């Protein structure tokens, strides 16, 4: 069952460069097709998954502000940690 926490974890993986945009989109599209989301959060989850599933379409994209809003909708805040590149 897909939960807000799982969606937030997948988006965090993308933001941390652990998965590609294509992998995030593929995961979201599969989650939408399965439709097995937390019943109490179904509306938010399906909207969010649909948004992430369309992120590879040029007209939709996925901006930083989009990620911030998605995380807020899921009940999370994004914090940035800047480190010197090696």
Buried (B, 14 or more C-beta within 10 A) or exposed (E): EBBBEBBBEBBBBBBEEEBEEEEBBBBBBEBBEEEEBBEEBEEBBBEBBEBBBBBBEEEEEBEEEBBEEBBEBBEBEBEEEEEEEE
